[in-house]
Amino acid sequence: MTGIERLHAIMTRLRDPATGCPWDKVQTLETLKPCVLEETYELLAAMDRPEDRANYIEELGDVLLQVMFQSVMAEQEGRFTFDDVANAIADKLVHRHPHVFGTVKADDPATVLKNWEQLKQLEHKKEARHSALDGVPPTLPGLLKAQRMQEKAARVGFDWKDADGPWEKVNEELGELKAEIDRRDTDAAKRELGDLLFAVTNLARHLGVDSESAVELSNAKFARRFRAVEAAAKAAGKSLKDMTLAEMDALWDQVKRAEG
């Protein structure tokens, strides 16, 4: 029995209406949504530490479980099977890689992506997709959604040729945001801040940087330094709540210098 066959058998038993697990039996697509989201983010965290082999395998398995869970639910309802899911993605991969499985020529990643997008457009004509932006999941986090829309627009030629364009746009949006802040127009400032974030994401894309990953690096850095500030304050017998901003800034600078 292969690993997939074993997982399928276990999940089928857990979902058995008579002898299965009381929790697994009552789950629905709606109740599984938070699980899918949580497991995806835990896998992303594991991908930042691929050297931790055991954790990486575990998190990949947790995501695979979510796919198997929903597939077994569908099997019980007579809608489709796990094999249907696996064969559907296999068929898609073959169809969208004619440069590997067919006679199309594509010698660089840019050509591959362009062909991929053209094939997607043809596939989705029957789904009434009329825009190159169709297919971007509405539930994606904001920065990732911005990046995906920018990528799709770029695949049909709507893009700057290099990073100079988005860099100028960032500076333009900064000026517009400052103007609205000076006017104390909160709603307008919110819109301009969104434009700035969108422009920064576009700049990141042109620099070959994933904006979500970049901001996560900053999040992690801030958390590490802030905890170090808390520890330094505690070691001095103080609480941050009782310190002035200048005192906390001094500790922050001390932590930064210690990091090099």
N, C-alpha and C positions, 0 to 999 in steps of 0.2 A: 504493500500500500504506500503510495507516494504521500508527501506532506500535504499536498492539496486535497487528496482523497481523504486523508485522516481528518483534516480540518473540516471538510464538508460533512463527514459522518458525525463528528462531534457536534457541529452546529445543528444538524438535523435532529440529533437526539435531544439537544437542549430545547429545541422548539417543538418537540413532540407534544401534542395537545393533552395526552393522558399522563405521560411519564416524564415530561421535560421539566426544566427549571422554572419555578413560579415567576421569576423576574423576566427571563428570556421570552417566555411564552406570551407575555402581555405587551411586549414592545411593539411600537408602530413606527412608520416612517417619521412621524412628527417627533416622537420621543427620542429617536436616534440622531436627529439633527445635531443637538449639542455634543453628542459623543463623537460624531464625525469631525466636527470642528475642533474639539479638544485634542483628539488623536492626531489630527493633521498638524496642529501647532506643536505637539510634543515631538512629532517626527522632524519638524523643521529645527527644533532645538537639538535633536540628536544628529542632524546633518551638519551642525556646526562643530560636532565633536566625533567625527567618523572613526577616530582612533579608539573610541570606546565601543569595541565590536559588539559586546553583549547587549548594551543599551540600544545600539543602532538596529540590531536584529530584532530586538523586542519591539521597538517603535514601528518598524516596518511591518511586523506581524500584527500589531494593533490596528494599523490602517487596513491591512489585508482582511482582518476580521470583520471590519465594517462592511467591506464589499461582500464577503461571504455571507454575513448576517442578512443583508438585504436580498441577496440572491436566493437564499434558502426561504426567506419569507415569500418571495415571488413564486418559488417552486411550489410551496404549499397552497398558494392561491391559483396555481395553474397558469401563470402569466409568462414566465421565462425561467431559465436555469442558469447556473453559474457558467456552464459551458457556452451558453448563448452570449453571456457577457464577455468571456475570454475570446470566443470566435469573432465577435463584433469588433473588438479592438484589434485583433490580428488582421482581419479583413481591411480595416481602416489603415493600419500601418503599411500593408502591402500596396494598397491603392495610392497612398500618399507618398510612397517612395518609388516612383517609376524609374528613378535614376539608379535604383538598386535591383528592383525586381522586374524592370522593363527596359526600354531602349532610350529613355530620355537622358540627356546629358546635363549634369549639374556638378561642377567642380569646386564650388565654394558654398559656405553656409548661406550667404545672402541669396543665391539663386535657389537653393533648396527652400528657404522660407518663402520666397516669391512664388514658386511653383505650388507649395503647400497651401498658400492663401488662395490661389486661383482654383485649386482643386476643391477647397472648402466652399468657395462661392458657388461652384457648379453643383456640389452635393446638396447645398442648402437652398437651391432655387425652389424646390418643392415645398420648403418650409416658409416661403414668403419672406426670405431675408433679402432686403433691398439695399442694405448699407454695408460697407466694409467693416463697420463697427459692430454689426450684429454678432451675437455670440459671446460678447464680454459679459460674464456673470454679474448681475446687479448687486450681489451680496459680497463681492470682493472688497477687501479693505481699500480705503480711498487712494493711497499712493500706488498700490498695486493695480487698481482699476485704471488710474491715470496712465500708468506705464503701458498696460495692455492696449488701451485705446490708441496711444501714441504709436505703438508698434504696428498696430493694424493699419493706421493711416499711412505710416511710412511705407508699408508694403505695396501701396498703390501709388507711391510717389509723392505723397503730401508730407514733406519733411525738409528740414534744413540739410545742406550737404555736409556740414561739420558742426562742431560744438560752438563756433562763434555766434551763430544765430540764436540758439537758446541762451547763451551767456548774455547777449544784449537784451533778450527778453526778460531775463531775471532782473537786470538792472532797471529796465523800464517798469516792471511790476513793483519793484522796491520803491521807486519814486511815486507811483500811483498810490501805493499803500500809505506812504508817509503823508501824502496830501490829504487823504481821507482821515488819517489819525489827527492831523492838525485841525481839520474841520470838525473833529469830534463826532463824525457820522459813523456810529457803530455798525449799522447794517452795511454801509458801503465799504467800511474797513474789512468786514468779514468776507465780502465778495472779493476784494482785492487781495486779502490774505490767501484765499483759495486759489486765485490766479497765480500768486507767487509760488505756492506749493506745487501747482501744476507745472509751472515753468522750471522750477528746481528739479522736479522729477524728469522733465524732458532733458535738462542738462545732464543729469545723472545717466540717463539712457545713452546719450551721445558719448559719454565718457566710459561707457561699458560698465557702469555701476548700477546694481539693483538698489532702488531707493528704499525699499522696505528693509533690506539687509543693512543699508547704511545707517538708517535711523535706529535700528536695533543695536548696532555697535555703539552709537551715542547713548542709547538708553542704558546699556550695560556699563559703559564708562561712568555715566552719571551715578548709577546705583553703587558702583564700586567705590567711587570717591566720596559719595555722601555717607556711606557706611563707615568709611575710614575717618571722616570728620566726626561722626557720632562717637566712634571709638576713642578718638583723640580727646574729645570733650569729656567723655566719661573717665578717661585716665587722669584728666586734670581735676576730677571731682566736680565737673560742671554739667549742666543740662542745656541743650541747644535752646530750649524755650526761655532760658534765663540769660542768654547771651545776646549781645548786639550783633547786627548784621556785619559790622566791621570785624568783630571778633571771629565770627563764623567764616568770613572771607579770608581772614588770616590763616585759619586752619585749612581752608580749601587750597590756598596757595601752597601751604606746607605739604599737603598731600600730593599736589601736582608735581612739586619739586622732587619729592621722594620717588615718584614714578619715573622721573627722568623725562 
